């Protein structure tokens, strides 16, 4: 018996009862002949009247037509179905294409796209393997998949092949199919793709590796850094020669957007070795260093350098205490002019950032009003947790400014651990897990706030959000050192770094490292902004740096470079990975079912039968002359 998805609809079968009653009360008219012995037969007819009334409509075909119409409609409303076990389709293919920088060597990426086109099936999912896997299309038709293949381009990053395979696994686990990975297998981030392949295959899923590319020669920048010197900034670039012969390189240096080199020099790099190139006294702006020699991979032939202007920032620290670790840390930041005050002055328009570090005295309503106007007009404010902004002291007006909702103060004598929730230039190189928190304010994030660090119980300890044209940050680490400190953050070597990053970011500037990043970095902004990238203009509050070049955000110019020795090694052709495929095996784990259960619904067939019966009913009525 088939199950029903809506069994209560079977109550509609009760409609058969009124149909039977209707036929009992409405006898069918008949033409009869009256014999002369009618009165003698009357008694005998009376006995049969009941039986004839009951059997009359049983022999009526119209009754049966209408009866089955009611039955079939009731069953269709109950939605009956039966189940079958169907094989998982092999017509679905997940195509994973390596889009790392090394795939730009010679024609590797074009070959990968061509091979992907040869493996297109009825439905297709295309994933670009980059530092973060990117699903280009999911369960697309063959025509749509070919259109997507014609639009994709390689990135200037290192690919995480294992993450891409795991991303494809989620799709195949639901719909069935196979996974095909096309790569040069020269380098990767994350887990070993061979181990991931064997693990996925232990679930009964087919994974195929296709290797592209051949060994090739290359020379390029594999590292670079900027040091502060007495005469300004000095750039040091490391160039490696991957060739089996000595290379004499022509190096051109360009300043700004000009195509005319301001300086040209030559450098000789022995086979399979490195040489350093130093450029001193760099002026503010963008400098481009190019290796003029042509080779198989050009993305590492250019080093981009960005030197920010030395704009000085004015910071006001408002506190009812003189000795504060935050005050010391901020005063050590270069190009920062720090002022201190016991209250918020009536005019703070000349300051870029105001740090609120009161420990006991709550801010007055007039001070809050001044801060509110300051932030909404483009200023930045930083609130440090203390009793002065605790649940018993905080006002409603102040709550509107903070990125968190203030609750009670919590004592934790045994200490509470803190973890960062977002990896960005504000949190990188800060070991939040080494901070011991013994007292803190229980908070919850407001809508639109970005939480950068929180306790294991998900209590925000470091957060920010935009307010008007400005920005407000909350630092949950009270820096009071008198009596019982709330935490040990001020004793850690990362504490000055923490304040340098925060002050630079809140003021719209940053350290020299914030202006020079590696591809694959995520840039977090205070609010949604227009960003000019090497591949076009976008508008967002976060950007994934996927291409080498210059990223313009407002008046800031950020240089991005590949700087990856394994990715620049074009002499690696992935043959070692392909050789390991037959050698490495993982122990079989869970065996994935090769079938899945499908519900086959019968309601459409029942409705079709009803339509046929209605046609038959009309025909019977018309044949009787009743229509």
Secondary structure, DSSP 4 states (H G I P E B T S, - for coil): --EESSGGGGGGGGHHHHHHHHHHHSPPP------TTTTTTHHHHHHHHHHHHHHHHHT-HHHHHHHHHHHHHHHHHHTEEEEEEEEPPSSEEEEEEE-SGGGGSTTHHHHHHHHHHHT--SEEEEEEESSS-EEEEEEEEHHHHHHHHTT----SS---HHHHHHHHHHHHHHH--EEEEEE--S--SSS-HHHHHHHHHTTT-EEEEEE-------EEEEEEEEEEETTEEEEEEEEEE-SSS-EEEEEEEEETT-SS-SEEEEEEE-TT-EEEEEEEEEPSEEEEEEE-S--S--GGGEEEEEE-----EEEEEE-S-S--HHHHHHHTSTTEEEEEESS--S--TT-SEEEE--SSSPPPHHHHHHHHHHHHTT-EEEEE-SGGGSTTT--HHHHHHSSEEEEEEEEEEEEE-EEESS-STTTTT--GGG--EEEEEEEEEPTT-EEEEEETT--EEEEEEEETTEEEEEE------SSS-SBSGGGSTHHHHHHHHHHHHHTT---GGGGEEETTPEEEEEEEEEEEETTEEEEEEEEE--SSEEEEETTEEEEEE---HHHH-TT--SHHHHHHTTT--PPP-PPPPSEEEEEEE-HHHHHHHHHHHHHHHHHHHHHHT--
